[in-house]
């Protein structure tokens, strides 16, 4: 061949593509737009220009309004296509708008997971280390031999083996962290071990979790918001657009406008792929669509089929109580945000998410 290096180059590219197993796309291929730091500036695209069905947008908005929504945003290639606000702010004093903050609830678990990955990238911890290395012996009420089976990865994947059936599953005191089974053998949605991930990160990086979060993530991508304690739970509050910024970051493999916010590609990939075989629809605090089965909080039942049948199979989701949602669809370069009050009585808005997609899929073609 006249130019043998071209063949070598093509083989290398093909190999690199074959190794990209993440549910998230290659940022270099998405052509994504990233908004500037000014929260009031964000480029838009019109539904008409994308060939979407405009007549179905109002029925979607009507459904969102009747289900107590406060904010709804759809990004396509990073640009805002749909943005709608409803109702009153959290104090019920003014209309909810672009500047209003709302709580993420358990959708914020994905923020904490991201910070665990960042601390690992900074070589300040490894997710394969025992949790006791950072929280000390006796952080649970378990026998030491059983406690030592729990790793940071088990906290990320909801497989600590701690009993989620205690009186208060958010209570992080050792008396409420009791043995159910060996770590890694049971999946159970359990708030307390997750919440303690913040202490693990704080101990590892030797600074308050909030400060590390602000410096390494929030300020890097222009988010607003703050963490607040609500009982035993540490909850993030922000505007809907800041939630969209994080969704856009994750939709582009943790790369923001050419800057890698989290370089650990293996961790980013693992976050959005099945993290264990007990619940195929769960990664590192992210929910995954399109798997053969899924589990739900408080139950040990394995349900056949996809988590959100009306959504594209490659969707990944952050989900929080009362319907706080980040949905990322790599195949369509979409990020969807919903904030608001409870649409139903579910601990996590799985049915509600599916109902949104039932209507959204009539808009997006």
C-alpha positions in Angstrom: 0.0 0.0 0.0 1.3 3.5 -0.8 0.3 4.9 2.6 0.4 2.0 5.1 0.1 4.3 8.1 -3.5 5.1 6.9 -4.4 1.5 7.3 -2.8 1.4 10.8 -4.7 4.6 11.7 -8.0 3.2 10.6 -7.5 0.0 12.6 -6.7 2.0 15.7 -9.8 4.1 15.3 -11.9 1.0 14.8 -10.4 -0.6 17.9 -11.1 2.6 20.0 -14.7 2.6 18.8 -15.1 -1.0 19.7 -14.0 -0.3 23.3 -16.6 2.4 23.8 -19.2 0.4 25.8 -20.7 3.2 27.8 -24.4 4.1 27.5 -23.2 7.6 26.8 -22.0 8.9 23.4 -18.6 10.0 22.3 -18.7 13.8 23.0 -16.6 14.4 19.9 -19.4 13.0 17.8 -22.4 14.8 19.4 -21.6 18.3 18.3 -23.1 19.5 21.6 -23.6 23.1 22.5 -22.6 24.2 26.0 -24.2 27.3 27.7 -21.9 30.0 29.0 -21.6 30.7 32.8 -24.3 33.4 32.6 -27.4 31.5 33.7 -29.6 33.7 31.6 -27.8 32.8 28.3 -28.7 29.5 26.7 -29.0 28.9 22.9 -32.3 27.5 21.7 -33.7 25.4 18.9 -37.3 25.5 17.8 -39.4 22.3 17.7 -40.4 23.2 14.1 -36.7 23.2 13.0 -36.3 19.7 14.4 -39.4 18.4 12.7 -41.1 17.7 16.0 -44.9 17.5 16.3 -45.8 20.9 17.6 -49.5 20.1 18.1 -48.5 17.6 20.8 -46.5 20.0 23.0 -49.5 21.6 24.7 -51.1 18.3 25.7 -47.7 17.4 27.2 -47.6 20.7 29.1 -51.2 20.2 30.3 -50.3 16.8 31.7 -47.2 18.2 33.5 -49.3 21.0 35.0 -52.0 18.7 36.3 -49.3 16.5 37.9 -47.9 19.3 40.0 -44.8 20.1 37.9 -42.8 23.2 38.5 -40.2 23.0 35.7 -39.7 21.1 32.5 -36.8 21.4 30.1 -35.8 19.4 27.0 -32.3 19.9 25.5 -31.4 18.7 22.0 -27.7 18.7 21.2 -27.3 20.9 24.3 -29.8 23.6 23.1 -33.1 24.3 24.8 -36.1 23.2 22.7 -38.8 23.1 25.4 -38.7 25.1 28.7 -41.9 25.6 30.7 -42.5 26.6 34.3 -45.7 26.1 36.4 -47.1 27.0 39.7 -45.4 28.8 42.7 -41.9 28.8 44.1 -41.0 26.6 47.0 -42.3 29.2 49.5 -45.5 29.7 47.5 -44.8 33.5 47.3 -44.0 34.1 43.6 -44.5 32.2 40.3 -42.0 29.5 39.7 -39.5 30.6 37.0 -36.0 30.2 35.6 -34.5 31.6 38.8 -36.5 29.5 41.2 -34.7 26.7 43.1 -36.2 23.3 43.9 -34.9 20.1 45.6 -33.4 17.2 43.6 -34.3 14.6 46.2 -32.7 11.3 45.3 -31.9 12.5 41.8 -29.0 14.2 43.6 -27.5 10.8 44.4 -25.9 11.0 41.0 -24.0 14.2 42.1 -22.6 12.3 45.1 -21.6 9.4 42.9 -19.8 11.8 40.5 -17.8 13.2 43.5 -16.8 9.6 44.5 -15.4 9.2 41.0 -13.6 12.5 41.2 -12.0 11.6 44.5 -10.9 8.3 43.0 -9.5 10.2 40.0 -7.6 12.4 42.4 -6.1 9.2 43.9 -7.6 10.0 47.3 -9.7 6.8 47.5 -10.5 3.6 45.6 -14.1 2.3 45.3 -12.8 -1.1 46.1 -11.6 -0.1 49.5 -13.4 -1.0 52.7 -15.8 1.8 53.8 -14.4 1.3 57.3 -11.1 2.7 56.1 -12.7 6.1 56.0 -15.5 5.9 58.5 -13.6 3.7 61.1 -14.4 0.4 62.7 -17.9 0.4 64.2 -19.6 2.7 61.6 -22.3 0.1 61.5 -23.9 -2.1 64.2 -22.7 -5.2 62.4 -20.0 -7.6 63.6 -16.6 -6.4 62.4 -16.1 -9.3 60.1 -19.3 -8.5 58.3 -18.7 -4.7 58.3 -15.4 -5.3 56.7 -17.1 -6.9 53.7 -18.6 -3.5 52.7 -16.7 -1.4 50.2 -17.4 2.0 48.7 -18.6 0.3 45.6 -21.3 -1.5 47.5 -22.5 1.9 48.7 -22.6 3.1 45.1 -24.6 0.1 43.9 -27.0 -0.3 46.8 -25.6 -3.7 47.7 -24.2 -3.2 51.3 -26.2 -6.0 52.8 -27.5 -3.6 55.5 -31.1 -4.0 56.5 -33.3 -1.4 54.7 -36.3 -2.6 56.7 -35.3 -0.7 59.8 -37.7 1.9 61.3 -35.8 4.8 59.6 -33.8 3.7 56.5 -32.3 7.2 56.4 -30.8 7.0 59.9 -27.0 6.8 59.6 -26.3 5.9 63.3 -24.7 2.5 63.8 -27.8 1.3 65.7 -29.8 1.6 62.5 -27.2 0.0 60.3 -27.7 -3.6 61.0 -26.8 -6.8 59.2 -29.3 -8.4 56.7 -26.9 -10.4 54.5 -23.3 -10.3 53.3 -22.4 -7.3 51.1 -22.8 -7.9 47.4 -25.5 -10.6 47.7 -28.6 -8.4 47.9 -29.8 -5.2 46.2 -31.9 -2.8 48.3 -32.5 0.9 47.8 -31.2 2.2 51.1 -30.6 5.9 51.8 -28.4 5.7 54.9 -25.4 3.9 53.3 -25.7 6.2 50.3 -25.7 9.3 52.6 -22.5 8.1 54.3 -20.7 8.3 50.9 -20.4 12.1 51.6 -18.5 11.4 54.8 -16.3 8.9 52.9 -15.4 11.6 50.3 -14.9 14.2 52.9 -12.5 12.0 54.9 -10.7 11.0 51.7 -10.2 14.6 50.4 -9.7 16.1 53.9 -12.2 18.9 53.3 -16.0 19.4 53.7 -17.9 17.6 51.0 -19.7 20.7 49.9 -16.5 22.6 49.3 -15.0 19.8 47.2 -18.3 19.6 45.2 -18.3 23.3 44.5 -14.6 23.3 43.4 -14.6 20.2 41.3 -18.1 20.1 39.8 -20.5 23.0 40.5 -18.3 25.9 39.6 -16.7 24.1 36.7 -19.9 23.9 34.7 -21.7 27.0 36.0 -24.2 25.4 38.3 -26.0 27.3 41.1 -27.5 25.7 44.2 -26.5 24.3 47.5 -26.7 21.2 49.8 -29.2 21.4 52.7 -29.9 19.0 55.5 -33.4 17.7 55.8 -33.5 15.4 58.8 -30.9 12.7 58.0 -30.9 13.4 54.3 -28.5 15.8 52.6 -30.4 17.3 49.7 -29.3 19.4 46.8 -31.4 22.4 45.7 -30.9 24.3 42.4 -32.6 25.9 39.5 -33.9 23.6 36.7 -31.3 24.9 34.3 -28.5 23.9 36.7 -30.0 20.4 36.8 -29.9 20.5 33.0 -26.2 21.5 33.1 -25.4 18.4 35.0 -27.5 16.3 32.7 -25.7 17.8 29.7 -22.3 17.1 31.3 -23.2 13.4 31.8 -24.7 13.2 28.3 -21.2 14.1 27.1 -19.2 11.7 29.2 -18.3 14.2 31.9 -16.7 16.6 29.3 -17.8 20.2 29.4 -17.1 22.3 26.3 -13.8 20.5 25.7 -12.8 20.3 29.4 -12.8 16.9 31.1 -14.5 17.4 34.5 -14.0 13.7 35.3 -11.2 12.0 33.4 -11.8 8.5 34.8 -13.6 7.2 31.7 -13.9 3.7 33.3 -15.8 5.2 36.2 -18.1 7.3 34.0 -18.9 4.2 31.9 -19.5 2.0 35.0 -21.9 4.7 36.4 -24.3 4.2 33.5 -24.0 0.5 32.9 -25.3 -2.4 35.0 -23.2 -2.4 38.1 -24.2 -5.9 39.4 -26.5 -8.8 38.4 -29.0 -8.4 41.2 -30.7 -5.3 39.6 -29.7 -5.0 36.0 -31.3 -1.6 35.8 -29.0 0.1 38.3 -25.5 1.6 37.8 -23.6 3.8 40.2 -26.7 5.6 41.6 -28.1 6.0 38.0 -31.2 4.1 36.8 -30.9 2.3 33.4 -33.6 1.7 30.8 -33.8 -1.1 28.3 -32.7 -3.9 30.6 -34.4 -7.3 30.8 -35.6 -6.7 34.4 -35.6 -4.1 37.2 -36.3 -3.8 40.9 -37.9 -1.0 42.9 -37.3 0.5 46.4 -38.6 -1.3 49.5 -39.3 -4.5 47.5 -37.2 -7.6 46.6 -39.4 -8.4 43.6 -37.6 -8.6 40.2 -40.0 -7.2 37.5 -39.5 -8.4 33.9 -39.1 -5.8 31.2 -37.7 -2.3 30.9 -37.8 0.3 33.6 -39.5 2.9 31.3 -41.1 1.1 28.3 -42.2 4.3 26.6 -38.7 5.8 26.6 -35.8 4.9 24.3 -34.0 1.8 25.5 -30.7 3.6 26.0 -32.1 6.2 28.4 -30.4 6.6 31.7 -32.1 8.4 34.6 -31.6 10.2 37.9 -34.8 9.9 39.8 -36.0 11.5 43.0 -39.0 11.5 45.3 -41.9 13.6 44.1 -40.8 13.3 40.5 -37.4 15.0 40.3 -36.0 13.7 37.0 -32.9 13.8 34.8 -33.4 11.7 31.7 -30.5 11.3 29.2 -31.0 9.7 25.8 -27.7 9.3 24.0 -29.1 8.0 20.7 -31.1 11.2 20.3 -28.7 13.6 22.1 -31.5 14.6 24.5 -31.6 15.7 28.1 -35.0 16.0 29.9 -35.5 17.7 33.2 -38.6 17.7 35.4 -38.9 19.3 38.9 -42.1 19.5 41.0 -44.4 18.2 43.7 -45.6 14.7 43.9 -47.5 13.4 40.9 -48.4 10.2 42.8 -47.5 8.4 46.1 -44.6 6.5 44.8 -41.2 6.6 46.5 -39.6 7.0 43.1 -41.5 8.3 40.0 -41.2 5.3 37.8 -44.8 5.2 36.5 -44.8 9.0 36.2 -41.6 8.9 34.2 -43.2 6.4 31.8 -46.3 8.6 31.5 -44.2 11.6 30.6 -42.5 9.6 27.9 -45.9 8.4 26.6 -46.6 12.0 25.8 -43.1 13.2 25.0 -42.6 10.5 22.4 -45.6 12.0 20.5 -43.6 15.3 20.3 -40.2 14.0 19.4 -39.9 12.2 16.1 
